[in-house]
């Protein structure tokens, strides 16, 4: 089995499960793909560097156990016994999976393939027939049109706070444990080479959460693992994390492969729109090689960053009326090293200083709705869409909007 081979599951934001399922098939050659709410299960022989390239997923796990929902009983002791049996019923299988985990991280350390860049765009073929001369002429026309407008100056910067690590949605308990090895007569099944520090992170919802807390479940599982595997509990900096999710749909146990979520992009200095959503929007646009792509309300430029990273053979432009947003976008673009791929200009989406039919694709997260609590300005939407249409080649061609 390859270093990264095995059965996995990846968490996904609501509505992004189909995107993730398609992506693991296309990017990883995954088989046995199974979608449930918030998760996609799959098998693949992909290496660590390829697994890191998933763009629509949140956190990636090596799957230890997937089971039907546990029968709920008022007897706490009985339920805890069933949960412990579920998790550790096959100790040898645990050690086999841990060996895969060790090989995975050993391979990751040896190879310089853990960058989140993707040099091979997903399901995009280069278009050699693209008329380069025509594209260059269009570039010059756009540049000449906006040259008299106020563009973001290369020397301008804004000071932004460091990005905080994103966490999965939902309450999660990391359980405190005491070492029972001195009082236990059971012999650990692990040898010295498979001895780890660990912690148990438990999420519990639905009917089972009315009987047992995440803390109770996590503690019970942790003690069993300490007894049978000889591992040492460490809540602060463990070698290994055991993730347990019990709800009315399924019972899942897994090991996170990376400390940070996949959605944490190393090339985004200041986060705007969720990176997974931005990538999904860009994927819907079916960006081709040599295409001209516009985000007329780009904000911090997240959509443009995701698109330019995945489909670098296109040309990208972003416009926004806010100086602070453009400054943040400029920092992000420079952090990502995409200065030669993305152009920024200060302009109102209601009057874009761009030639008509100068772009092949328009992508935008229009800031209306509950998040921005805009009510009166929604009346501007028809004018905004009309201006987007004017800037785009063809009528309503490739117009993904948030």
C-alpha positions as a LaTeX table, in Angstrom:
\begin{tabular}{lrrr}
\hline
Residue & $x$ (\AA) & $y$ (\AA) & $z$ (\AA) \\
\hline
Unk1 & 0.00 & 0.00 & 0.00 \\
Unk2 & 1.24 & 3.52 & $-0.84$ \\
Unk3 & 2.24 & 5.80 & 2.01 \\
Unk4 & $-0.97$ & 7.76 & 1.67 \\
Unk5 & $-3.18$ & 4.79 & 0.73 \\
Unk6 & $-6.25$ & 3.91 & 2.74 \\
Unk7 & $-9.80$ & 4.81 & 3.58 \\
Unk8 & $-10.47$ & 8.46 & 4.43 \\
Unk9 & $-13.20$ & 10.93 & 5.18 \\
Unk10 & $-13.20$ & 14.70 & 4.78 \\
Unk11 & $-15.56$ & 17.18 & 6.37 \\
Unk12 & $-17.28$ & 19.75 & 4.16 \\
Unk13 & $-19.40$ & 22.86 & 4.61 \\
Unk14 & $-23.13$ & 22.61 & 4.10 \\
Unk15 & $-23.90$ & 22.17 & 0.41 \\
Unk16 & $-20.28$ & 21.52 & $-0.60$ \\
Unk17 & $-20.44$ & 17.72 & $-0.30$ \\
Unk18 & $-21.13$ & 17.23 & $-4.06$ \\
Unk19 & $-18.17$ & 19.49 & $-4.95$ \\
Unk20 & $-15.90$ & 17.51 & $-2.63$ \\
Unk21 & $-17.13$ & 14.16 & $-3.98$ \\
Unk22 & $-16.40$ & 15.26 & $-7.55$ \\
Unk23 & $-13.03$ & 16.65 & $-6.52$ \\
Unk24 & $-11.74$ & 13.50 & $-4.78$ \\
Unk25 & $-12.70$ & 11.46 & $-7.83$ \\
Unk26 & $-11.05$ & 13.84 & $-10.29$ \\
Unk27 & $-7.99$ & 14.89 & $-8.30$ \\
Unk28 & $-7.25$ & 11.73 & $-6.31$ \\
Unk29 & $-8.77$ & 9.00 & $-8.44$ \\
Unk30 & $-10.86$ & 8.08 & $-5.39$ \\
Unk31 & $-13.15$ & 5.06 & $-5.29$ \\
Unk32 & $-15.95$ & 3.97 & $-2.93$ \\
Unk33 & $-17.04$ & 7.60 & $-2.59$ \\
Unk34 & $-19.92$ & 8.02 & $-0.17$ \\
Unk35 & $-21.54$ & 11.34 & 0.80 \\
Unk36 & $-23.44$ & 12.12 & 3.99 \\
Unk37 & $-24.32$ & 15.46 & 5.51 \\
Unk38 & $-21.06$ & 17.26 & 6.29 \\
Unk39 & $-18.73$ & 14.40 & 5.26 \\
Unk40 & $-17.42$ & 12.56 & 2.22 \\
Unk41 & $-15.92$ & 9.08 & 2.63 \\
Unk42 & $-13.55$ & 7.67 & 0.00 \\
Unk43 & $-10.62$ & 5.37 & $-0.73$ \\
Unk44 & $-7.47$ & 6.44 & $-2.53$ \\
Unk45 & $-3.81$ & 5.52 & $-3.01$ \\
Unk46 & $-2.84$ & 9.21 & $-3.37$ \\
Unk47 & 0.31 & 10.49 & $-1.72$ \\
Unk48 & 0.34 & 13.13 & 1.08 \\
Unk49 & 1.11 & 16.02 & $-1.25$ \\
Unk50 & $-1.90$ & 15.19 & $-3.41$ \\
Unk51 & $-4.22$ & 14.88 & $-0.43$ \\
Unk52 & $-3.26$ & 18.36 & 0.72 \\
Unk53 & $-4.46$ & 19.80 & $-2.59$ \\
Unk54 & $-8.15$ & 19.23 & $-1.86$ \\
Unk55 & $-9.80$ & 22.64 & $-2.17$ \\
Unk56 & $-13.45$ & 22.07 & $-1.22$ \\
Unk57 & $-12.87$ & 20.11 & 2.01 \\
Unk58 & $-12.38$ & 21.30 & 5.58 \\
Unk59 & $-10.52$ & 18.63 & 7.60 \\
Unk60 & $-9.14$ & 15.33 & 6.32 \\
Unk61 & $-9.14$ & 12.15 & 8.43 \\
Unk62 & $-7.84$ & 8.62 & 8.15 \\
Unk63 & $-10.94$ & 6.52 & 8.80 \\
Unk64 & $-10.81$ & 4.07 & 11.70 \\
Unk65 & $-14.46$ & 3.17 & 12.04 \\
Unk66 & $-17.76$ & 3.96 & 10.35 \\
Unk67 & $-20.82$ & 2.38 & 11.91 \\
Unk68 & $-24.57$ & 2.78 & 12.05 \\
Unk69 & $-25.98$ & 4.97 & 14.85 \\
Unk70 & $-25.73$ & 3.39 & 18.28 \\
Unk71 & $-28.94$ & 2.26 & 19.94 \\
Unk72 & $-29.87$ & 4.77 & 22.63 \\
Unk73 & $-30.45$ & 3.44 & 26.13 \\
Unk74 & $-31.18$ & 5.15 & 29.43 \\
Unk75 & $-28.50$ & 2.98 & 31.01 \\
Unk76 & $-25.32$ & 5.07 & 30.80 \\
Unk77 & $-23.07$ & 2.19 & 31.75 \\
Unk78 & $-24.45$ & 0.00 & 29.00 \\
Unk79 & $-24.09$ & 2.74 & 26.39 \\
Unk80 & $-20.51$ & 3.51 & 27.39 \\
Unk81 & $-19.69$ & $-0.19$ & 27.13 \\
Unk82 & $-21.15$ & $-0.31$ & 23.60 \\
Unk83 & $-19.20$ & 2.79 & 22.59 \\
Unk84 & $-15.93$ & 1.38 & 23.94 \\
Unk85 & $-16.57$ & $-1.93$ & 22.18 \\
Unk86 & $-17.28$ & $-0.11$ & 18.92 \\
Unk87 & $-14.04$ & 1.85 & 19.07 \\
Unk88 & $-11.63$ & $-0.88$ & 20.19 \\
Unk89 & $-13.31$ & $-4.12$ & 19.12 \\
Unk90 & $-10.46$ & $-4.90$ & 16.70 \\
Unk91 & $-7.16$ & $-3.86$ & 18.36 \\
Unk92 & $-5.03$ & $-5.29$ & 15.55 \\
Unk93 & $-6.94$ & $-3.19$ & 13.03 \\
Unk94 & $-6.13$ & $-0.12$ & 15.13 \\
Unk95 & $-2.42$ & $-0.90$ & 14.96 \\
Unk96 & $-2.64$ & $-1.46$ & 11.20 \\
Unk97 & $-4.25$ & 1.96 & 10.72 \\
Unk98 & $-1.71$ & 3.58 & 13.05 \\
Unk99 & 1.06 & 2.05 & 10.93 \\
Unk100 & $-0.48$ & 3.67 & 7.85 \\
Unk101 & $-0.59$ & 6.95 & 9.75 \\
Unk102 & 3.09 & 6.63 & 10.67 \\
Unk103 & 4.05 & 5.80 & 7.09 \\
Unk104 & 1.98 & 8.72 & 5.88 \\
Unk105 & 3.83 & 11.22 & 8.03 \\
Unk106 & 7.19 & 9.59 & 7.31 \\
Unk107 & 6.56 & 10.00 & 3.60 \\
Unk108 & 5.37 & 13.56 & 4.10 \\
Unk109 & 8.57 & 14.47 & 5.90 \\
Unk110 & 10.79 & 13.04 & 3.16 \\
Unk111 & 9.14 & 14.69 & 0.19 \\
Unk112 & 8.83 & 18.35 & $-0.62$ \\
Unk113 & 5.27 & 17.87 & $-1.84$ \\
Unk114 & 3.16 & 19.36 & 0.91 \\
Unk115 & 2.60 & 22.73 & $-0.71$ \\
Unk116 & $-1.04$ & 23.57 & $-1.23$ \\
Unk117 & $-0.31$ & 24.78 & $-4.75$ \\
Unk118 & $-1.79$ & 22.74 & $-7.56$ \\
Unk119 & 0.33 & 22.90 & $-10.72$ \\
Unk120 & $-2.07$ & 20.57 & $-12.55$ \\
Unk121 & $-5.47$ & 22.31 & $-12.69$ \\
Unk122 & $-8.49$ & 20.13 & $-11.97$ \\
Unk123 & $-10.31$ & 18.92 & $-15.09$ \\
Unk124 & $-8.98$ & 21.74 & $-17.22$ \\
Unk125 & $-7.24$ & 21.10 & $-20.55$ \\
Unk126 & $-4.91$ & 23.67 & $-22.04$ \\
Unk127 & $-6.32$ & 25.32 & $-25.16$ \\
Unk128 & $-3.47$ & 25.57 & $-27.62$ \\
Unk129 & $-5.76$ & 27.09 & $-30.16$ \\
Unk130 & $-6.20$ & 30.24 & $-28.03$ \\
Unk131 & $-5.41$ & 33.29 & $-30.09$ \\
Unk132 & $-2.61$ & 34.83 & $-28.03$ \\
Unk133 & $-2.42$ & 37.94 & $-30.18$ \\
Unk134 & $-6.11$ & 38.63 & $-29.64$ \\
Unk135 & $-5.79$ & 38.19 & $-25.88$ \\
Unk136 & $-2.80$ & 40.53 & $-25.71$ \\
Unk137 & $-4.72$ & 43.12 & $-27.70$ \\
Unk138 & $-7.65$ & 42.85 & $-25.28$ \\
Unk139 & $-5.26$ & 43.26 & $-22.36$ \\
Unk140 & $-3.87$ & 46.44 & $-23.82$ \\
Unk141 & $-7.37$ & 47.77 & $-24.48$ \\
Unk142 & $-8.38$ & 47.15 & $-20.87$ \\
Unk143 & $-5.17$ & 48.68 & $-19.53$ \\
Unk144 & $-5.59$ & 51.80 & $-21.70$ \\
Unk145 & $-9.18$ & 52.22 & $-20.56$ \\
Unk146 & $-8.38$ & 52.06 & $-16.87$ \\
Unk147 & $-5.07$ & 53.90 & $-17.00$ \\
Unk148 & $-6.72$ & 57.21 & $-16.20$ \\
Unk149 & $-8.63$ & 55.72 & $-13.28$ \\
Unk150 & $-7.41$ & 55.26 & $-9.75$ \\
Unk151 & $-5.81$ & 51.84 & $-9.48$ \\
Unk152 & $-4.29$ & 50.31 & $-6.39$ \\
Unk153 & $-0.73$ & 51.55 & $-6.14$ \\
Unk154 & 1.95 & 48.92 & $-5.86$ \\
Unk155 & 3.55 & 50.61 & $-2.91$ \\
Unk156 & 0.43 & 50.84 & $-0.78$ \\
Unk157 & $-0.02$ & 48.30 & 1.99 \\
Unk158 & $-2.25$ & 47.80 & 4.99 \\
Unk159 & $-1.35$ & 46.24 & 8.31 \\
Unk160 & $-3.55$ & 43.25 & 8.96 \\
Unk161 & $-3.78$ & 40.83 & 11.88 \\
Unk162 & $-2.46$ & 37.30 & 11.53 \\
Unk163 & $-5.09$ & 34.83 & 10.49 \\
Unk164 & $-6.45$ & 32.62 & 13.23 \\
Unk165 & $-6.76$ & 28.90 & 12.69 \\
Unk166 & $-10.20$ & 27.83 & 11.56 \\
Unk167 & $-11.95$ & 25.08 & 13.45 \\
Unk168 & $-14.66$ & 22.66 & 12.48 \\
Unk169 & $-18.20$ & 23.71 & 13.29 \\
Unk170 & $-19.77$ & 22.11 & 16.35 \\
Unk171 & $-18.88$ & 21.63 & 20.00 \\
Unk172 & $-15.86$ & 19.45 & 20.54 \\
Unk173 & $-14.58$ & 18.03 & 23.79 \\
Unk174 & $-10.90$ & 17.24 & 24.43 \\
Unk175 & $-11.06$ & 14.95 & 27.41 \\
Unk176 & $-8.75$ & 14.98 & 30.42 \\
Unk177 & $-7.43$ & 11.55 & 31.38 \\
Unk178 & $-5.47$ & 9.96 & 34.17 \\
Unk179 & $-3.03$ & 7.15 & 33.45 \\
Unk180 & $-4.65$ & 3.92 & 34.70 \\
Unk181 & $-1.71$ & 1.71 & 33.77 \\
Unk182 & $-0.51$ & 1.31 & 37.34 \\
Unk183 & $-3.81$ & $-0.04$ & 38.61 \\
Unk184 & $-4.70$ & $-2.02$ & 35.49 \\
Unk185 & $-3.74$ & $-5.63$ & 35.08 \\
Unk186 & $-4.27$ & $-5.53$ & 31.32 \\
Unk187 & $-1.22$ & $-5.79$ & 29.09 \\
Unk188 & $-0.86$ & $-3.20$ & 26.34 \\
Unk189 & $-1.06$ & $-4.58$ & 22.83 \\
Unk190 & 1.28 & $-1.94$ & 21.40 \\
Unk191 & 5.03 & $-2.23$ & 21.20 \\
Unk192 & 7.52 & 0.56 & 21.81 \\
Unk193 & 7.55 & 1.60 & 18.16 \\
Unk194 & 3.79 & 2.26 & 18.26 \\
Unk195 & 3.71 & 4.10 & 21.57 \\
Unk196 & 2.17 & 7.58 & 21.29 \\
Unk197 & 0.89 & 10.48 & 23.29 \\
Unk198 & $-2.72$ & 11.13 & 22.33 \\
Unk199 & $-5.97$ & 12.91 & 23.07 \\
Unk200 & $-9.60$ & 12.14 & 22.26 \\
Unk201 & $-11.76$ & 14.82 & 20.64 \\
Unk202 & $-15.44$ & 13.91 & 20.81 \\
Unk203 & $-18.47$ & 15.50 & 19.16 \\
Unk204 & $-21.84$ & 14.20 & 20.19 \\
Unk205 & $-25.27$ & 15.28 & 18.92 \\
Unk206 & $-28.78$ & 13.94 & 18.50 \\
Unk207 & $-30.44$ & 11.40 & 20.77 \\
Unk208 & $-27.20$ & 10.11 & 22.26 \\
Unk209 & $-26.25$ & 13.61 & 23.44 \\
Unk210 & $-29.32$ & 13.61 & 25.69 \\
Unk211 & $-27.90$ & 10.64 & 27.62 \\
Unk212 & $-24.13$ & 11.14 & 27.56 \\
Unk213 & $-21.90$ & 14.20 & 27.28 \\
Unk214 & $-18.95$ & 14.46 & 24.94 \\
Unk215 & $-16.67$ & 14.59 & 27.99 \\
Unk216 & $-18.00$ & 11.30 & 29.38 \\
Unk217 & $-17.64$ & 9.52 & 26.05 \\
Unk218 & $-14.16$ & 10.92 & 25.36 \\
Unk219 & $-12.90$ & 9.97 & 28.79 \\
Unk220 & $-14.21$ & 6.39 & 28.53 \\
Unk221 & $-12.61$ & 5.90 & 25.11 \\
Unk222 & $-9.35$ & 7.45 & 26.25 \\
Unk223 & $-9.01$ & 5.15 & 29.24 \\
Unk224 & $-9.62$ & 2.08 & 27.08 \\
Unk225 & $-6.94$ & 3.18 & 24.61 \\
Unk226 & $-4.46$ & 3.81 & 27.42 \\
Unk227 & $-5.09$ & 0.34 & 28.84 \\
Unk228 & $-5.05$ & $-1.64$ & 25.62 \\
Unk229 & $-2.56$ & 0.33 & 23.52 \\
Unk230 & $-0.20$ & 1.62 & 26.19 \\
Unk231 & $-0.51$ & 5.20 & 24.96 \\
Unk232 & $-0.02$ & 8.32 & 27.11 \\
Unk233 & $-2.64$ & 11.06 & 27.36 \\
Unk234 & $-1.48$ & 14.57 & 26.38 \\
Unk235 & $-4.08$ & 17.27 & 25.81 \\
Unk236 & $-1.71$ & 20.06 & 24.80 \\
Unk237 & 0.66 & 18.63 & 22.21 \\
Unk238 & $-0.20$ & 14.99 & 21.42 \\
Unk239 & 1.41 & 12.91 & 18.71 \\
Unk240 & $-1.99$ & 11.59 & 17.77 \\
Unk241 & $-5.58$ & 12.86 & 17.95 \\
Unk242 & $-8.54$ & 10.49 & 17.93 \\
Unk243 & $-11.70$ & 12.10 & 16.56 \\
Unk244 & $-15.05$ & 10.56 & 17.54 \\
Unk245 & $-18.38$ & 11.80 & 16.12 \\
Unk246 & $-21.60$ & 10.20 & 17.29 \\
Unk247 & $-25.02$ & 11.33 & 16.02 \\
Unk248 & $-28.32$ & 10.04 & 14.65 \\
Unk249 & $-26.79$ & 9.36 & 11.21 \\
Unk250 & $-23.65$ & 7.40 & 11.98 \\
Unk251 & $-20.82$ & 6.67 & 14.40 \\
Unk252 & $-17.43$ & 7.73 & 13.04 \\
Unk253 & $-13.90$ & 7.42 & 14.42 \\
Unk254 & $-10.90$ & 8.89 & 12.63 \\
Unk255 & $-7.43$ & 10.43 & 12.90 \\
Unk256 & $-6.82$ & 13.96 & 11.54 \\
Unk257 & $-3.98$ & 13.87 & 9.02 \\
Unk258 & $-3.03$ & 17.53 & 9.34 \\
Unk259 & $-3.09$ & 19.84 & 12.34 \\
Unk260 & $-4.73$ & 22.67 & 10.41 \\
Unk261 & $-7.86$ & 22.39 & 8.26 \\
Unk262 & $-7.38$ & 22.13 & 4.50 \\
Unk263 & $-9.46$ & 25.32 & 4.24 \\
Unk264 & $-6.61$ & 27.25 & 5.91 \\
Unk265 & $-4.80$ & 28.49 & 2.81 \\
Unk266 & $-1.18$ & 29.38 & 3.47 \\
Unk267 & $-1.30$ & 31.92 & 0.65 \\
Unk268 & $-4.20$ & 33.95 & 2.10 \\
Unk269 & $-2.98$ & 36.56 & 4.57 \\
Unk270 & $-6.39$ & 38.05 & 5.40 \\
Unk271 & $-9.46$ & 35.83 & 5.07 \\
Unk272 & $-12.61$ & 37.08 & 3.38 \\
Unk273 & $-15.09$ & 34.72 & 1.78 \\
Unk274 & $-14.55$ & 31.13 & 2.95 \\
Unk275 & $-11.86$ & 29.66 & 0.70 \\
Unk276 & $-13.80$ & 26.45 & 0.05 \\
Unk277 & $-16.83$ & 28.42 & $-1.17$ \\
Unk278 & $-14.65$ & 30.67 & $-3.30$ \\
Unk279 & $-13.06$ & 27.63 & $-4.95$ \\
Unk280 & $-16.46$ & 26.04 & $-5.58$ \\
Unk281 & $-17.74$ & 29.25 & $-7.23$ \\
Unk282 & $-14.68$ & 29.44 & $-9.44$ \\
Unk283 & $-15.05$ & 25.79 & $-10.43$ \\
Unk284 & $-18.60$ & 26.46 & $-11.62$ \\
Unk285 & $-17.30$ & 29.12 & $-14.01$ \\
Unk286 & $-15.37$ & 26.52 & $-16.04$ \\
Unk287 & $-12.41$ & 28.85 & $-16.57$ \\
Unk288 & $-10.46$ & 27.99 & $-19.70$ \\
Unk289 & $-6.84$ & 28.73 & $-20.63$ \\
Unk290 & $-6.41$ & 32.32 & $-21.83$ \\
Unk291 & $-9.78$ & 33.45 & $-20.48$ \\
Unk292 & $-10.32$ & 36.93 & $-19.02$ \\
Unk293 & $-12.02$ & 36.70 & $-15.61$ \\
Unk294 & $-13.53$ & 39.61 & $-13.65$ \\
Unk295 & $-14.70$ & 39.94 & $-10.05$ \\
Unk296 & $-16.30$ & 43.42 & $-9.97$ \\
Unk297 & $-16.86$ & 43.35 & $-6.18$ \\
Unk298 & $-13.70$ & 41.45 & $-5.23$ \\
Unk299 & $-13.30$ & 42.52 & $-1.60$ \\
Unk300 & $-10.18$ & 40.79 & $-0.26$ \\
Unk301 & $-9.83$ & 38.89 & $-3.52$ \\
Unk302 & $-10.51$ & 35.38 & $-2.24$ \\
Unk303 & $-12.35$ & 34.20 & $-5.36$ \\
Unk304 & $-9.61$ & 35.54 & $-7.62$ \\
Unk305 & $-6.91$ & 33.90 & $-5.48$ \\
Unk306 & $-8.61$ & 30.51 & $-5.55$ \\
Unk307 & $-9.24$ & 30.73 & $-9.28$ \\
Unk308 & $-5.71$ & 31.91 & $-10.15$ \\
Unk309 & $-4.12$ & 29.16 & $-8.03$ \\
Unk310 & $-6.24$ & 26.44 & $-9.65$ \\
Unk311 & $-6.39$ & 27.77 & $-13.22$ \\
Unk312 & $-3.22$ & 29.88 & $-13.68$ \\
Unk313 & $-3.44$ & 30.07 & $-17.47$ \\
Unk314 & $-6.21$ & 32.69 & $-17.32$ \\
Unk315 & $-6.01$ & 36.48 & $-16.70$ \\
Unk316 & $-7.79$ & 37.93 & $-13.65$ \\
Unk317 & $-9.09$ & 41.39 & $-12.77$ \\
Unk318 & $-10.65$ & 42.57 & $-9.52$ \\
Unk319 & $-12.53$ & 45.81 & $-8.81$ \\
Unk320 & $-13.87$ & 47.27 & $-5.58$ \\
Unk321 & $-14.96$ & 50.67 & $-4.30$ \\
Unk322 & $-13.30$ & 50.23 & $-0.88$ \\
Unk323 & $-9.65$ & 51.26 & $-0.48$ \\
Unk324 & $-9.22$ & 49.09 & 2.63 \\
Unk325 & $-10.57$ & 46.01 & 0.85 \\
Unk326 & $-8.29$ & 46.60 & $-2.12$ \\
Unk327 & $-5.29$ & 47.04 & 0.16 \\
Unk328 & $-6.12$ & 43.73 & 1.84 \\
Unk329 & $-6.54$ & 42.08 & $-1.56$ \\
Unk330 & $-3.19$ & 43.47 & $-2.66$ \\
Unk331 & $-1.48$ & 41.96 & 0.41 \\
Unk332 & $-3.13$ & 38.61 & $-0.28$ \\
Unk333 & $-2.09$ & 38.66 & $-3.92$ \\
Unk334 & 1.52 & 39.46 & $-3.04$ \\
Unk335 & 1.57 & 36.79 & $-0.33$ \\
Unk336 & 0.34 & 34.27 & $-2.90$ \\
Unk337 & 2.88 & 35.44 & $-5.47$ \\
Unk338 & 0.18 & 36.18 & $-8.05$ \\
Unk339 & 1.05 & 39.77 & $-8.94$ \\
Unk340 & 1.49 & 38.80 & $-12.59$ \\
Unk341 & $-1.88$ & 37.02 & $-12.67$ \\
Unk342 & $-4.28$ & 39.42 & $-10.94$ \\
Unk343 & $-4.85$ & 43.14 & $-11.61$ \\
Unk344 & $-6.75$ & 45.38 & $-9.18$ \\
Unk345 & $-8.56$ & 48.66 & $-9.77$ \\
Unk346 & $-10.69$ & 50.97 & $-7.67$ \\
Unk347 & $-14.11$ & 51.29 & $-9.27$ \\
Unk348 & $-17.82$ & 51.11 & $-8.55$ \\
Unk349 & $-19.60$ & 48.03 & $-9.79$ \\
Unk350 & $-22.33$ & 50.36 & $-11.06$ \\
Unk351 & $-19.93$ & 52.05 & $-13.50$ \\
Unk352 & $-16.99$ & 49.82 & $-14.35$ \\
Unk353 & $-14.28$ & 51.65 & $-16.35$ \\
Unk354 & $-13.95$ & 48.65 & $-18.66$ \\
Unk355 & $-14.73$ & 48.10 & $-22.35$ \\
Unk356 & $-17.94$ & 46.27 & $-23.18$ \\
Unk357 & $-17.59$ & 42.54 & $-23.79$ \\
Unk358 & $-13.99$ & 42.55 & $-22.57$ \\
Unk359 & $-14.29$ & 39.55 & $-20.20$ \\
Unk360 & $-15.12$ & 35.91 & $-20.77$ \\
Unk361 & $-16.27$ & 35.19 & $-17.21$ \\
Unk362 & $-17.64$ & 37.21 & $-14.29$ \\
Unk363 & $-17.56$ & 35.72 & $-10.78$ \\
Unk364 & $-18.71$ & 37.65 & $-7.71$ \\
Unk365 & $-19.91$ & 37.23 & $-4.15$ \\
Unk366 & $-22.46$ & 40.05 & $-4.21$ \\
Unk367 & $-22.67$ & 41.44 & $-0.63$ \\
Unk368 & $-26.42$ & 41.34 & $-0.12$ \\
Unk369 & $-28.50$ & 39.24 & 2.25 \\
Unk370 & $-28.52$ & 38.28 & 5.93 \\
Unk371 & $-24.76$ & 38.49 & 6.47 \\
Unk372 & $-24.51$ & 42.13 & 5.38 \\
Unk373 & $-28.04$ & 43.12 & 6.48 \\
Unk374 & $-28.57$ & 45.24 & 3.38 \\
Unk375 & $-32.20$ & 45.94 & 2.54 \\
Unk376 & $-32.53$ & 49.26 & 0.68 \\
Unk377 & $-29.45$ & 48.73 & $-1.51$ \\
Unk378 & $-30.90$ & 45.50 & $-2.89$ \\
Unk379 & $-32.76$ & 47.76 & $-5.34$ \\
Unk380 & $-29.39$ & 48.31 & $-7.03$ \\
Unk381 & $-29.09$ & 44.63 & $-7.95$ \\
Unk382 & $-30.62$ & 44.95 & $-11.47$ \\
Unk383 & $-28.20$ & 47.79 & $-12.32$ \\
Unk384 & $-25.25$ & 45.78 & $-10.99$ \\
Unk385 & $-26.16$ & 42.70 & $-13.01$ \\
Unk386 & $-26.67$ & 44.83 & $-16.11$ \\
Unk387 & $-23.18$ & 46.32 & $-15.73$ \\
Unk388 & $-21.70$ & 42.86 & $-15.25$ \\
Unk389 & $-23.46$ & 41.70 & $-18.40$ \\
Unk390 & $-22.10$ & 44.68 & $-20.33$ \\
Unk391 & $-18.52$ & 43.80 & $-19.42$ \\
Unk392 & $-18.92$ & 40.17 & $-20.39$ \\
Unk393 & $-18.76$ & 38.52 & $-23.82$ \\
Unk394 & $-22.13$ & 37.04 & $-24.73$ \\
Unk395 & $-25.36$ & 37.23 & $-22.77$ \\
Unk396 & $-25.25$ & 35.75 & $-19.25$ \\
Unk397 & $-22.33$ & 33.49 & $-20.10$ \\
Unk398 & $-20.62$ & 32.03 & $-17.01$ \\
Unk399 & $-21.92$ & 34.29 & $-14.25$ \\
Unk400 & $-21.57$ & 32.49 & $-10.86$ \\
Unk401 & $-22.64$ & 34.87 & $-8.09$ \\
Unk402 & $-22.80$ & 34.28 & $-4.38$ \\
\hline
\end{tabular}
